Amino acid sequence: MTEATPRHDWTREQALALFDLPFPDLLFRAQQAHRAHFDPGQVQVSTLLSIKTGACPEDCAYCPQSARYRTGLKAERLLPLEDVLARARQARDAGASRFCMGAAWRNPRDKDLPQVAAMVAGVKALGLETCATLGMLTGEQAKALRDAGLDYYNHNLDTSPEFYGEIIGTRTYDDRLETLAHVRDAGLKTCCGGIVGMGESRADRAGLLVALATLPAHPDSVPINRLVRVAGTPLADQAELEPFEFVRTIAVARIMMPASMVRLSAGRETMSDELQALCFLAGANSIFHGDKLLTTGNPDTAADEALFARLGIVAMPAPAQAPASGRTCHADITEAA
């Protein structure tokens, strides 16, 4: 078995051994794994839209959308279909190949699903890959989203099982794993990663990556978020993670899950071009672009285009869309009241 061969038997000790490698050796190994599966000069580009903002009942310590914290965020109801499709067209025209829709729910109600399904079908009809993050799902809800044309479902593990209770108390690790099982069973692709810089140890960062790499199937996309410290949340004053440690996390993720997209996700707004370049060198090959990620800032599209040009990177082309036969057309779906 070569290092570029995906494996599911990683241990925390093995992950920590990767973290402990000299920096040049770690990046060299990450590049070997990356080049075995991807063109290192291409980065997949997604756009993320908050389709329902704020008033979430969960207590995630990092999240400005929790109703438990005073962050100045204005709660908003589910967006109209026409607004979502207009934003999807803008994203497509700006070079995005995937459009992701996020709703601040603990879990969607069944009456919400038809309206979200209409959004998914409409975005799919624009030629974009579709992704959603709506909280916990039942098996039937996952199937309904699949039938509407959903390609990916995002549901992060956030951190290691051992540190998880320090960050979230309203949803268990097993709850998250159960939703991921429903998503896989429905035939959807999984988008699953975590957040670093929340006060966890290196062993916890290794534990997160082991939890991801020992799932029944590696996530198709692995977002690695650097904590965005938002005033009013419990983690507002958390010290920033050391930049090279963040790059190490990207590199270890690439080695442990060589065939997955590793997304340089939240936190890019405060990263220098040099730090982002190191992350691409370490194996990151996916980003969100646009000036906002749900409710927090992100580099604007022009800045990303300029950075790509300086590095000789191009946006990964969108995959050919499969025929939508057997899927529900959004025109046939009644929007929820």
N, C-alpha and C positions, 0 to 999 in steps of 0.2 A: 504494500500500500504506500503510495507516494503522499507527500505532504499536501498536495493539491486534491487528494481524494477525500470527499466528504465522509466524516465518521461521526458516530453518535455515542462513543464511549469515553468522552473526555472526562477527566477528573479535575477537581479544584487544584490539586498539586501540579498537574500538568499545565493548567492555565496560568498558575502563578509562576511556573518556570519560564513560560513565554514572556510574561510581564518583566521578569528579572533579567532578560537577555540584554546585552549591550545594545544601545539604540540602533547603530548601523546594522547589526545582525538581525534585529527584530524587523526592521523595515525591509531588509533584503528578503527575508523569508516571506513577509507579507506580499511583496512584489511578485515572488515566484508563484504564490497561491493565486494572486489576482490575475496574472497573465495567463495562467492555465485555463481560465474560464471566461475572461473578458478582454476586450480591447482597452488598454490602459489610457487611451486618448479619448475615451467616450464616457460621459456622465449622464445618467438618466435624470430627467428634469420633471418634477411634479409641481402642482400648485394645490394649496390647501385652503379651503373656505369653511368658515364657521357658519353652518346653516341654522344653528340654534345656539344662542349664546347665553351663558351665565345661569344662575339659580340652580346649580347642580347640588344635590343633597350630600354628595360624598365629601370626605374630609382630607383629600390628598393635600399634603402639606406644601406642595409646590404650585398648586393650581389657583390662579386668580378667578376662575369661574365658580369656585365653591361658594355656596350661599352662606357658609360659616365665617367667611373672612370679609373684611371691609377693604376692598381694593379699588373702589371707585368705578368698577365695571358696571355698565348698564345692561340688565338682562333684556334679551330680545326673544320673541317667539320664532317659530320655524319660518324661514324665509319663503316667499312665494316662488313657485316653480320658475316663472319667467326671469326673476332676478338671478337664480342659480344658473340657468342656462346662459344668460348674458355674460356672467363671470366666467363660465366654462369656455365660451367662444373667445373671450379676451385671452384666457390662459393658453388656449390652443394656438391663437395667432401670435402669441409671444414666445412660442417654442415648447410649451409643455406637452408631454406625451401622456401624462396621467393626471386626473383631476380627483382630488380627495375631498370628501365632505365630512365634517365633524359636527356632532351635536352633543351639547353638555347635558347628557342624561346618565343616570345610573344604569338604566336599561330602557329601550324604547317600548312604549305601549303598543299593543297590537293596532290600535286605531291610528297611530302615527305612521305605521309601515307603508300604507298605500301612497302617502304623499312623498315619503323618501324613495320608494320604488319608482315613482314617476320621475323624480330627479335623476336617479341612476339610469333609467332607460333613456331619458332625454340627453344626458351627457354621453352615453354610449353611442347614441345616434350621431353625435358630432365627430365620431372617429377617435375619441379619447379612451384610454383605459380608465376604469372607474375604481374608486376606493372609498370606503366609508369607515368611520369610527363613531359608534353610537352607544358604547358601553357594553354591558353584558347582553348576550343573545341566547334565546332558546334555539333548539334545533330547527323548529319550524320557521322561526324568523330568519335564520341563516339561509334556509332553502328558499324562502320568499324573495330575499335579496338576490340570491343567485339567479332565480327565474326572471328577475327584472333586468339582469345583465351585469350584476356586480362582479368585478374581477378579483379585487383584494378586500380583505377586512383587516383593519388595524386594531390590535388589542395588546398593549404593552404589558410586560411583566414588571416594568419600572426599576426593580433592583433585585438583590439577592433574596432568597426566602428568609434568611436570617435577619436582614436589615429591614425587611418590608414593614414590620409592625411599628417601626419608628416613623414611618412616613404616612401610612394609611391604616385606619381602623374600621372603616365601614364596608370593606370588601376584602375577602381573604385571597391568598395566593391560589388556593384551590378553585375559587370562583373564576379567576382569570384563566386557569388551565382548562376549566370546563367549557368556557366560551370558545377557547381556541380549538378544543376537540369538536365542538359543534360546527365551527367554521371549516375545519378540515373534512369532517364527515359530509358536509354539504358540497364539497368539491371546490370551494373557494380557495384562492391563494391567501397565505397569511403574511401580514406585516406585523412584526413583533420585535420590540427592542426594549430600551430602557433609558433612564436618565442618570447621568453621573454628575458628581459635584454636590450631592445632597448631604455631605458629611459622612458618607460611607467610607470604609477602608478599601485598600487595594484588594484584600481578600473578598470583600463584597462585590467589587467590580468583576473579579474572576468568577465569583459565584453566580452573578447574573449571566455571564457569557456561557458558563457551564449549563445553567438551566435552559438557555436558548438552544445550545448545541446538542443537548440530549433529549429534545422533544422528538416525538415519533418521526417528524420530518422537519428539517431545518426551515425556519421562516424564509419565504421567498424574498422579503425585504426586511432588513434589520436596522431600524432607525436608532442611532446613538445620539441622544440629546444631551447637550451641556446645559445644566440648570440655568434658567433665566430667573434671576432674583427679583421678585415682584413685591413692592411695598404693600404691606397688609397681610401677606402670607407668613406662615411660621418660619419659612426659609429665607426671608427677605435679607437677613444679615449673615447668611452663610458665606464663609470664605470661598473665593473662586478656586476651582480646581486648577492645579499647576498645568500649564499648557502641554508640556511633554507627556505628562501622565494621560491627558486626553488623547494625544496622538497614539500612545501605547495602547489605549483601549480600542481605538479603531483598528490598529494593526493586529491585535490578538483576535478581535472579532473576525477579521478577514481570514486569518489562518485557520481558525476553528470552524468557520462556515464559508469555505472558499467559493461555493457556487451561488451564494446569496448576494443580493444587492445590499451593500452596506451604506446606509444613508447618513450623511452629515446633516443632522436635522436641527432642532432648536438650538439657539445660542450663537448662530453664525453672525448675527448683527454686531456682536462685540469681538469677533475674531478678526485678526489682521489677515491680509491677503497671504502673508507668509505662513501663518498657522493653517489656513485652509489648504494651501499648497502642500504642506506636510501631510495633512489628512488624506489628500488625494494620493500622494505618494505611498501612504500607509495602506491604501486599498479602498478608501471611500469612493463610491462611484454612483452616488445618487444624492440629489439635493431637492429641497423645496425652493422655488423662487417666487417672487412677488414680495410686496412690502410688509406683509403680515402673515403670521402663522397663528391661526385662530384668533388670539387676542394680543399676542406679543410681536415685537418688531422682527424684521428680517431684511437682509440686504435687498435693494431694489433690483429690478431686472437688468437695468443698464450696468450696474456695478458687477453683476454676475457675468454679463456678456464681456465686459472689459477684462475681468479676471481670466475667463476662459481663453480669450484671445492672447493674453500674456503668457499663458501656460501651454498653448497649443492644444487645448481641449475643445471638443465639440459636443453638442447635445446628442444623446443617443436617440436614434430614430424610433418612432413609435412602431411596435410590432403590428403586423397585419391583423386586422380584426376578423374574428371568426363570424360566420353567418349567424344572425340572431334568430334563426328559425326555432320555434317552440318557446321563445321568450315572450313575455307580455309587453306589448307596445304601450308606451306611456299614454297614448291617446285613449287607451281602453281602461285606464286606471282612474277611479274616482278619488280625488284628493280628500284626505281626512278633514273633518271640520276643525 
